[in-house]
C-alpha cells in the first residue's frame, strides 16, 4: 500500500430496534461507535410517566413526545420509522414493513417493549381503550368530553352519575394513577358545568389488593388518596366481557353489569409479536433469556433489554420501569462498544443496573438521572420556535410550565361548557 493511501476502517453497523427509554438512550450512548440506526414505528419518543398529565392538559404533546429526528439531530444516529416485522439472525438482517431493502447489522439491540394484554377477554380489544400512547390519551380525553356533553344541565344526580361512569381495568400503578386523574378531571367538570351529583370512576383489580407487587407501606399511603378522590375499588374481581357501553364483572361467582361511557385497559402487557417470532431461548412467558451482560444466550452480537428480557441471575424479578430501562441502556451501549472494538469483553455484572427499590418502582416522574448529560447536551436555538422539543428528562420548554396555574387552567378548559359546546370537542 502506498504511504499516501489511508486505510479505511470499516465501522460496525449497529441496529437498535425500539424507541422507548431503553432504545433511545442506547442509541444516544452509541453515537460515534459505528453506523448507528434507530428503528421505531412511531415518529416521536414518549415520556410515558407524564402521559397522565398530558391527558389532563397540564403538559402538552411537545413537552413529552419530541420527534426522534430532533432528538437525534447532530448525534450521528440515523432514524428509520417503521415496524420491524422479521429478524434473520443467520443473515444478520432486519425487515421493516414497507421497505424493500432490509437493514443489515453487525450488532443488534432489541428494545421493543411489550404491547397491551387483553388476556383474550371477550370484547376487550374491540371496545376497551388502552393507555400507552399519545393517541390513546387523546381518545380517552375525547370520550370523557363526549360523555359530559351528553348530560343535560338539569339532569338528575343519578342520571348524571350513570352518564359519567368510567371503569379502569387493572389496579397496578398505571391504573391507580389514571383513575385518580380521571376522577379529578370529571369532578371538576361537574362543578364548572353546574351539573348535580358527581361522576363515577371505578378500578377493577383481579388480585386481592391494588398495587400488587408493591410494599404495604406504599399501598397504605395510596388507598386513603383513592378514597378521598371517591374512586371505587373492586378487588378479587375479574372482567368477563366488554361490550359497547357495558362491562361485565365477576366477584365470588356473582356477575355484575356496569354501564360505562368508557372502559380503560391498564391490565398488563404481553410479549411483542416480533419477540414471539424470534428463534432464541425464552422463558415460559416468552421473554428473551439474557446473560448478565444483556446478550442473548448463544448470540453474543444480539442484546435485549426492558420488558422483553428475562434476567435469571437477578432476584427478585425486575419491574419494567423507565429507570431500569435507562440503566440497562447505559450498560448495553458500553458492552456494544467493547464488543465492536474488541478492546475488552462485555461486562457481566448486573449490580450497576439491577437494584430495584421502592422509590424506583413507585416514582412517577421517572426522568433518567443522567439525561442531562448526553441527551440534553444541546439546547435548541430560539429561532426554531418556542415549540422546540426538550430532551427526555429535562425541564420542559414551555410557556406555561407543567403543573403551573396556567397549565391547570388550560387543562380544565377542555371539560368546561362554552356557549353550549365543550371547548375541547
C-alpha positions in Angstrom: 0.0 0.0 0.0 1.2 3.4 -0.9 2.2 5.6 2.1 -0.2 8.3 0.9 -3.1 5.9 0.9 -5.2 5.8 4.1 -6.6 2.6 5.3 -10.4 3.0 5.6 -11.6 1.2 8.7 -14.9 -0.4 8.5 -17.4 0.8 11.1 -19.6 -1.5 12.9 -23.3 -1.5 11.8 -25.4 -1.2 15.0 -29.1 -1.6 14.7 -31.4 -0.5 17.7 -35.0 -1.7 17.4 -37.4 0.2 19.6 -37.5 3.8 20.6 -38.6 3.8 24.2 -36.3 4.7 27.1 -34.1 1.7 26.5 -33.8 2.0 22.8 -33.4 5.8 22.6 -30.7 6.1 25.3 -28.9 3.1 23.9 -28.7 4.7 20.5 -27.6 8.0 22.0 -25.0 6.2 24.1 -23.6 4.5 20.9 -23.3 7.7 18.9 -19.9 7.7 17.2 -19.3 4.0 17.9 -20.3 3.0 14.4 -23.1 3.3 11.9 -25.9 3.5 14.4 -29.6 3.2 13.2 -32.6 3.6 15.5 -35.9 2.0 14.2 -39.3 2.8 15.7 -42.8 2.5 14.4 -43.6 6.0 15.9 -42.0 9.2 14.8 -41.6 10.5 18.3 -40.3 9.5 21.7 -42.8 9.3 24.5 -42.0 10.2 28.1 -44.7 7.8 29.3 -44.7 8.7 33.0 -46.2 12.1 32.1 -48.9 10.7 29.9 -51.4 11.3 32.7 -50.5 15.0 32.8 -51.0 15.1 29.1 -54.5 13.7 29.5 -55.3 16.4 31.9 -53.7 19.2 29.8 -51.1 20.0 32.4 -48.4 19.3 29.8 -48.6 19.5 26.0 -47.6 16.9 23.4 -44.4 18.6 22.6 -43.4 18.5 26.2 -43.4 14.7 26.4 -43.3 13.5 22.8 -40.5 15.2 20.9 -39.7 13.9 17.4 -36.8 11.5 17.1 -35.3 13.5 14.3 -34.9 16.5 16.6 -33.6 14.3 19.5 -31.0 12.7 17.3 -30.1 15.7 15.2 -26.3 16.1 15.1 -25.7 12.9 17.1 -24.7 10.8 14.1 -27.6 8.4 14.7 -29.8 7.5 11.7 -33.6 7.2 12.3 -35.9 4.9 10.4 -39.6 5.0 11.0 -41.3 1.7 10.6 -42.3 -1.6 12.2 -39.7 -4.4 12.2 -41.6 -7.5 11.2 -38.8 -10.1 11.0 -35.2 -10.6 12.1 -32.9 -13.1 10.4 -30.2 -14.0 12.9 -28.3 -16.0 10.3 -28.1 -13.3 7.7 -28.0 -10.5 10.3 -30.7 -8.5 8.7 -34.0 -6.9 9.8 -37.1 -6.5 7.7 -39.1 -3.2 8.1 -42.7 -3.0 6.9 -43.0 -1.0 3.7 -39.3 -1.1 2.9 -37.8 -3.2 0.1 -34.3 -3.3 1.4 -33.5 -5.0 4.7 -31.4 -3.4 7.3 -28.1 -5.2 7.9 -26.3 -5.2 11.3 -23.2 -6.4 13.0 -24.7 -5.7 16.4 -28.4 -5.8 17.2 -30.2 -4.2 20.2 -33.8 -5.2 20.9 -35.8 -2.8 23.0 -39.3 -3.1 21.5 -41.2 -3.3 24.8 -44.5 -5.1 25.3 -48.0 -4.5 24.0 -51.3 -4.2 25.8 -52.5 -7.6 27.0 -56.3 -8.0 26.8 -56.0 -11.6 28.1 -58.4 -12.9 25.5 -61.4 -11.4 27.3 -64.4 -11.2 25.0 -64.8 -7.7 23.5 -61.9 -6.2 25.4 -59.7 -5.4 22.5 -62.6 -4.1 20.4 -64.2 -1.9 23.0 -61.7 -1.0 25.7 -59.3 1.9 25.5 -55.6 1.2 26.0 -53.5 3.8 27.6 -49.9 3.6 26.4 -49.6 6.3 23.6 -50.4 9.9 22.9 -53.3 8.9 20.7 -54.7 6.7 23.5 -54.8 9.7 25.8 -56.4 11.8 23.0 -59.1 9.1 22.6 -59.8 8.9 26.3 -60.0 12.7 26.7 -62.5 12.9 23.8 -64.5 10.1 25.3 -64.7 11.9 28.6 -65.7 15.2 26.9 -68.4 13.4 24.8 -69.8 11.8 28.0 -70.1 15.2 29.7 -71.7 16.8 26.7 -74.5 14.2 26.7 -75.5 15.2 30.2 -78.4 17.8 30.2 -77.8 20.8 32.5 -80.9 19.8 34.6 -80.1 16.1 34.7 -80.9 14.3 38.0 -77.8 13.4 40.0 -78.2 9.7 39.4 -78.6 10.2 35.7 -75.5 12.4 35.5 -73.6 9.8 37.5 -74.6 7.0 35.2 -73.6 9.0 32.1 -70.2 9.9 33.6 -69.2 6.4 34.7 -65.8 5.1 33.7 -64.1 1.8 34.6 -60.3 1.3 34.7 -59.3 -2.3 34.4 -56.0 -3.0 36.3 -55.1 -1.9 39.8 -51.4 -1.5 39.3 -49.5 1.8 39.4 -50.9 2.9 35.9 -54.5 2.1 36.8 -54.3 3.8 40.2 -52.8 7.0 38.9 -55.0 7.1 35.8 -58.2 6.6 37.9 -57.4 9.4 40.3 -56.5 11.8 37.5 -59.8 11.0 35.7 -61.8 11.4 38.9 -60.3 14.9 39.5 -61.0 16.0 35.9 -64.6 14.7 35.8 -65.5 16.1 39.3 -64.0 19.5 38.3 -66.0 19.4 35.1 -69.2 18.7 37.0 -68.6 21.7 39.2 -67.7 24.0 36.2 -70.7 22.9 34.1 -73.1 23.2 37.0 -74.1 19.6 37.0 -75.7 17.9 40.0 -74.3 14.8 41.6 -70.8 13.5 40.8 -69.1 11.2 38.3 -68.2 7.6 39.0 -64.8 6.2 38.4 -64.0 2.6 39.4 -60.9 0.4 39.4 -61.1 -3.3 38.8 -58.3 -5.5 40.2 -58.2 -9.3 39.8 -55.9 -9.7 42.8 -56.7 -9.2 46.5 -55.5 -5.6 46.7 -54.4 -2.8 44.5 -50.7 -2.1 43.6 -49.8 -5.8 43.6 -46.0 -6.3 44.0 -45.5 -3.1 45.8 -44.8 -2.6 49.5 -47.6 -2.5 52.0 -46.4 1.0 53.1 -47.0 2.3 49.6 -50.4 0.8 49.4 -51.2 2.2 52.8 -50.4 5.7 51.5 -52.3 5.3 48.3 -55.6 3.8 49.5 -56.7 6.9 51.5 -56.0 9.1 48.5 -58.2 6.9 46.3 -60.9 7.1 48.9 -60.6 10.9 49.1 -60.9 11.0 45.3 -64.0 8.8 45.5 -62.6 6.2 43.3 -64.4 2.9 43.8 -62.1 -0.2 44.1 -63.2 -3.7 43.1 -60.7 -6.3 44.2 -60.8 -10.1 43.7 -62.9 -9.2 40.7 -62.3 -10.2 37.1 -63.7 -8.8 33.8 -65.8 -11.3 32.0 -66.8 -9.3 28.9 -66.7 -5.8 27.5 -69.4 -4.5 25.1 -70.1 -1.1 23.8 -71.1 0.9 26.8 -71.1 -2.1 29.1 -68.6 -4.1 31.2 -69.4 -7.4 32.9 -67.6 -8.1 36.2 -67.5 -11.3 38.3 -66.8 -11.5 42.0 -67.1 -14.6 44.2 -69.2 -16.3 41.4 -71.6 -13.4 41.1 -71.7 -11.3 38.0 -72.5 -7.6 37.8 -73.1 -5.5 34.7 -72.0 -1.8 34.8 -73.0 0.7 32.2 -69.9 2.8 31.4 -69.1 5.6 29.0 -65.6 4.2 28.8 -63.5 1.2 29.8 -59.8 1.9 30.1 -57.4 -1.1 30.0 -54.2 -1.0 32.0 -54.2 -4.7 33.0 -50.7 -5.5 32.0 -48.7 -6.2 28.8 -47.7 -9.2 26.8 -44.7 -10.1 24.7 -44.2 -8.2 21.5 -45.2 -10.3 18.4 -41.7 -9.7 17.0 -40.1 -11.3 20.0 -42.6 -14.3 19.7 -41.2 -15.0 16.3 -37.5 -14.9 17.2 -35.5 -18.2 17.3 -33.9 -17.6 20.7 -34.0 -19.1 24.2 -37.1 -17.8 26.1 -38.8 -18.3 29.4 -42.2 -19.9 29.7 -43.7 -16.4 29.5 -42.0 -15.8 26.2 -39.3 -13.4 27.5 -35.8 -13.5 26.0 -33.2 -15.0 28.3 -30.2 -12.8 28.6 -26.8 -13.1 30.2 -25.6 -10.6 32.9 -24.1 -8.6 30.0 -27.7 -8.4 28.5 -26.6 -10.5 25.5 -28.8 -13.2 24.2 -27.7 -16.7 25.1 -25.8 -18.2 22.2 -25.9 -14.9 20.2 -23.3 -12.5 21.6 -24.0 -10.0 18.8 -27.6 -9.5 20.0 -28.6 -7.6 23.1 -32.0 -7.3 24.7 -33.4 -5.0 27.5 -36.5 -3.8 29.1 -39.9 -5.6 29.1 -38.8 -8.3 26.7 -35.8 -9.5 28.6 -35.6 -12.0 31.5 -32.7 -11.9 34.0 -32.4 -15.3 35.7 -29.4 -14.2 37.6 -31.3 -11.4 39.4 -33.8 -12.0 42.2 -36.4 -10.9 42.6 -37.5 -10.3 39.0 -37.2 -6.7 38.0 -40.2 -4.5 37.3 -40.4 -2.7 33.9 -39.7 0.9 34.9 -38.1 3.7 32.9 -35.3 3.9 35.5 -34.4 0.3 34.8 -34.5 0.7 31.0 -32.3 3.7 31.3 -29.7 1.9 33.4 -29.8 -1.1 31.1 -29.3 1.2 28.1 -26.1 2.6 29.6 -24.8 -1.0 30.2 -25.8 -2.2 26.7 -24.1 0.8 25.0 -20.9 0.2 26.9 -20.9 -3.5 26.1 -21.6 -3.0 22.4 -18.7 -0.5 22.3 -16.4 -3.1 23.9 -17.6 -5.8 21.6 -17.2 -3.7 18.4 -13.7 -2.6 19.3 -12.6 -5.9 20.8 -10.8 -3.9 23.5 -12.3 -5.9 26.3 -15.1 -8.4 26.8 -18.6 -7.2 27.7 -19.0 -6.7 31.4 -21.2 -9.3 33.1 -22.1 -7.6 36.3 -25.7 -6.6 36.8 -25.1 -4.7 40.1 -24.9 -1.3 38.4 -28.4 -1.6 36.9 -30.3 -4.3 38.8 -31.2 -2.6 42.1 -34.9 -2.3 42.3 -36.1 -0.2 45.1 -39.4 1.0 46.4 -38.7 4.5 45.3 -37.7 3.4 41.8 -40.8 1.2 41.4 -43.2 4.0 42.6 -41.6 7.2 41.3 -44.0 8.5 38.7 -41.8 11.2 37.1 -39.0 8.8 36.4 -36.7 11.1 34.4 -33.4 9.3 33.9 -30.9 10.8 36.3 -28.2 11.3 33.7 -30.5 12.5 30.9 -28.9 16.0 31.2 -25.5 14.7 30.1 -25.8 13.3 26.6 -29.5 13.7 25.9 -29.7 17.3 26.9 -26.3 18.5 25.9 -27.5 20.7 23.2 -30.3 23.2 23.6 -32.5 24.1 20.7 -32.0 27.6 19.4 -34.8 30.0 20.0 -35.1 30.6 16.2 -36.5 27.1 15.8 -39.7 28.3 17.5 -41.0 28.0 21.1 -42.4 24.6 20.2 -39.0 23.1 20.3 -38.7 19.6 21.8 -36.7 19.2 25.0 -34.6 16.2 25.6 -36.2 13.5 27.7 -35.8 14.1 31.4 -35.0 17.8 31.1 -37.1 20.8 32.1 -39.9 21.3 29.6 -39.5 24.2 27.3 -43.0 25.5 28.0 -44.5 28.9 28.0 -46.7 27.5 30.8 -44.6 25.1 32.8 -46.2 21.7 33.6 -48.2 21.9 36.9 -48.4 25.7 36.8 -51.7 27.6 37.3 -51.8 28.4 33.6 -51.4 24.8 32.7 -54.1 23.8 35.1 -56.5 26.4 33.7 -55.8 25.1 30.2 -56.5 21.5 31.4 -59.8 22.5 32.9 -61.0 24.4 29.8 -61.3 21.2 27.8 -64.0 20.0 30.2 -65.9 23.3 30.6 -69.0 24.2 28.7 -68.6 27.3 26.4 -71.7 28.6 24.5 -73.2 25.1 24.6 -70.1 23.2 23.5 -67.1 21.7 25.2 -64.0 23.7 24.4 -62.1 20.5 23.5 -64.8 18.8 21.5 
